[in-house]
Amino acid sequence: MVTNRVEQEPSFPLPENRLANHAYVSGLVGAITVLGLGYLGAVGTVLNRGWVISAVTITETPAQSAAFVLVICVVVMFIPELLSRLLVERSLFPIAAILKRRELSKFLIECMLNFVFDLLALYIAITFYRVTSEYGFHRNDEYYRPWFVILDLIWKYYLILGLPYVVATRALQYDPLADRKMPSYLLLKSLVWLIPKIENISFIANHNLFGIQNDEGFHRFTSGDGIVLRGILVKLFFLPIMSVFFMMHFRNLLNDWNYLTTNIKTTSVWEFMSVRDFYNVSITFLMSVDTALAWCGYAVSSRWVKNMNVSVEPTFFGWAVALLSYPPFQRTYGYYFTIPDEFGFFAIPNQFVVAVCAITSIVCYVIYVWATVMFGLRFSNLTHRGLFKNGPYRIVRHPAYSAKNIAWWIAIVPQIAYSAYSGSTSTFLADVVGLVGLTILYYYRAMTEERHLERDPEYRDYQARVRYRFIPGII
């Protein structure tokens, strides 16, 4: 019944999953770039003096230095995505698309209008972040400051590079269907609906100066517009969070690289690294890669690499279980339940148990980040941007969720046992309830994602081949 319901929902055509099969290459390149720039940043002390290239200061503040890493990561990941498309499709410039271009003057006006509405959409988004209390712009809160630094850079660079990008894209990647997935298209459509008597807006729509075909239902909202709107909301929600997460991990990454390079010159790794140090450094490296690649996936949607949304989770329940896993909604969960402390097992006196827990937990996080790498520039919660069937996805359908939850259980169960043994009953019960609650939450995240993806026949074939969702041979 669920599958039929999802199949009947109108949507954009299903993606070319052949491209998703090669996404791991860009993910791997991005991971190497993040770690490499982390090393160079530690050596160059960028947190103190910024990125300096050939005596030219590129960045000044730590937030700008982190943003610079993300920009470089996007660029280097974009290249293998383009090469993968060239490998699969044998061409990056469809001849038919070029031949469909209209006269030059009308084409340039169309590009300019597209650019202007892109800027308007970006301005509305920036205004939203500045007036929303959660992001604390007027309070000058430290937490989201990296995101506002990134927003300023996006605005400045799009003012300079946006129009050339629009001209090149509309000339060489002309696609009316892709036009309908753009925020600027939805913004114009909304303005026509809200204020239809404004002659200039009606003129834009009626004379096709924006690449709009009247027979495509421009004057009425469709399910495709809902997909675009939900896709915008995904970006609006997750990009600030990933910016903050990466900034925190980036600071630790530079400190850990500095710690390693300083101590390894004078002594062996085994002499200066305790189990806790090894665990901290490993988690920092892994989470730096994970948050950077996630940010790049949320930030980049381009017809050049065909990673635009095909569909976005349509149900309130699917959104609810996803958003409860992230701040600020995570605070609601934390208000009622205990959130697992990933370092909890270090409180156990038995060092052998601590070492086993640490190593097993690191292995779980390696699998977790491996799953993120497989997405390349197609990473995004709540969306369908292609199917991923390689790497850990050959073994189970939700390797990231299972790995993260197993890591939590490994971190918490020994601590729970120790608390129970020590007589801390209240702590024991709070930890158990919180851990079980989070596991249930991630179970329903997996279920709603599967219901969403079952519209794609290829995904149903994948379900038949990969029988287990979380643990091979068990569930």
ABEGO torsion letter per residue (X at the ends): XAAAAAAABBBBBBBBAAAAAAAAAAAAAAAAAAAAAAAAAAAAGAAAAEBBBGGBBABABAAAAAAAAAAAAAAAAAAAAAAAAAAAAGBABBAAAAAABBBAAAAAAAAAAAAAAAAAAAAAAAAAAAABAAAGAAAGBAAAAAAAAAAAAAAAAAAAAAAAAAAAAAAAABBAAAAAABAAAAAAAAAAAABAABAAAAAAAAAGAAGBBAAAGAABBBAAAAAAAAAAAAAAAAAAAAAAAAAAAAAAAAAAAAAAAAAAAABBAAAABBAAAAAAAAAAAAAAAAAAAAAAAAABBBAAAGABBABBBABAAAAAAAAAABOAAAAAAAAABBBBBAAAAAABABAAAAAAAAAAAAAAAAAAAAAAAAAEAABBBGBBAEBBABEAAAABABAAAAAAAAAAAAAAAAAAAAAAAAGBAAAAAAAAAAAAAAAAAAAAAAAAAAAAAAABAAAAAAAAABABAABBGAX
